[in-house]
């Protein structure tokens, strides 16, 4: 009986040690993940270089399967999903993009909060689209170069989601451009579409493209949003002459 009691006591102590080790590993893992995610939440800058952060909400719109989640992952530096899956609700991710003013040399960090919503979820729940549009600053309208119907739907999306009077930056992004052997959208169609004043960007699904594909998109997005804010602030607080001088400011990376 005494031997059985001692054996059970040893087992309890071993289980306690295993739990303590597991708890310690979980704590180390949490601290490690926090140290990584903390850099994304607040980029570290040298003490002698002060950078202000300007924040914008960006909604990614498009038919199911065009690559909204993949684009958001590429822009945010996350892993790209190996298999396609329908976004069940709303997903948000954050992108920090550094820019430098051409004239003043001022450094800014553009904080883009990307909103991605599944098409089926948007149809099922009426509050999804209004939530994505609420206080939105820019909308990326996506189509796939391998799906001509998604390109034809861009005009309907723009007219359905936005109004001409909305103070919103509108950009069009063509995804899966690297699958040029299976493209259903011609360059002449892209050229005709851009006559309406909405630029079209081409992005592939392969991360090997690096910043060469996403940098022009992020640069244009930052520049248009900054220009939009300058126009708005000038029209409400400055006289007409100051407005013309202020709205000519641009940003570069």
C-alpha positions, -999 to +999 in steps of 0.1 A: +000+000+000+028+024+009+046+016-024+014+023-044+010+057-026+046+066-033+042+056-070+011+078-073+030+107-056+058+104-081+033+104-110+017+136-097+050+153-094+060+143-129+027+156-143+032+188-124+067+192-139+053+185-174+026+212-169+052+237-157+075+230-187+045+234-210+034+266-194+069+280-196+071+271-233+038+287-240+049+319-223+082+319-243+062+314-275+038+342-267+067+366-259+084+356-291+053+361-312+046+394-295+081+406-303+075+399-340+040+414-341+051+444-321+073+454-350+043+454-373+022+474-349+049+502-345+079+502-368+112+510-351+128+542-363+163+557-355+161+583-326+173+610-349+146+604-375+111+613-365+083+598-387+047+607-382+020+580-389-010+588-411-038+562-410-061+551-438-088+525-442-086+506-475-114+482-487-105+454-511-135+446-534-139+420-560-157+388-571-150+355-553-117+339-564-100+369-579-074+369-552-084+395-526-069+375-497-038+368-516-033+405-525-038+415-488-013+389-478+013+401-503+009+437-493+011+429-456+041+405-460+021+375-447+023+340-460+002+334-492-024+306-488-015+275-508-052+267-515-081+290-523-107+294-497-137+317-494-133+343-468-161+335-443-164+370-429-143+401-427-105+400-423-083+430-416-045+433-419-021+462-415+005+476-439+031+502-430+046+520-460+073+546-456+074+577-478+094+609-481+081+643-492+099+656-523+101+692-513+104+692-475+121+658-470+096+650-443+093+613-436+058+597-431+046+562-423+014+554-441-007+530-420-030+511-443-057+490-427-068+465-453-104+452-452-112+420-470-147+405-471-159+374-487-185+378-515-209+352-502-207+366-467-215+400-481-246+387-498-258+368-467-253+396-442-265+431-450-242+448-425-210+436-441-208+461-470-218+491-449-191+482-423-165+480-450-175+513-465-178+531-432-152+559-430-133+542-459-105+563-475-097+541-506-111+511-524-091+486-545-113+470-571-099+436-581-103+415-612-085+384-624-067+383-657-079+347-660-116+356-655-130+380-681-163+382-662-145+397-632-131+424-654-166+432-669-179+435-633-155+462-623-177+490-637-207+476-619-187+474-586-176+510-589-211+523-595-227+500-569-202+507-540-193+543-546-209+576-556-192+602-578-193+626-548-176+603-524-142+614-511-126+580-519-095+570-538-104+544-565-078+520-579-082+489-600-059+459-596-056+430-620-044+398-603-029+366-616-010+386-642+018+360-641-005+335-656-002+352-690-007+320-709-043+318-696-052+355-697-087+364-708-083+402-706-064+420-734-042+450-731-065+470-755-093+464-730-072+477-702-062+508-722-099+515-730-108+512-694-081+536-682-096+563-704-122+568-676-094+580-653-090+550-630-055+535-631-051+497-635-022+479-618-010+444-626+000+420-598+009+383-600+002+356-574+039+347-571+059+363-543+090+361-565+078+394-580+089+411-548+084+448-543+086+454-581+049+446-584+034+460-552+056+491-548+039+511-576+005+502-562+014+513-526+032+544-539+002+555-560-022+547-531-002+568-506+002+597-531-034+598-540-046+596-504-022+624-494-033+646-523-069+639-514-063+651-478-044+682-491-073+691-514-099+686-486-080+706-460-072+734-484-107+737-496-120+740-460-094+761-443-072+779-469-079+805-496-079+795-532-043+806-539-030+785-510-051+756-522-034+756-556+001+757-540-007+730-514-023+704-536+008+701-558+027+682-530+037+646-537+053+618-519+080+593-529+094+562-511 
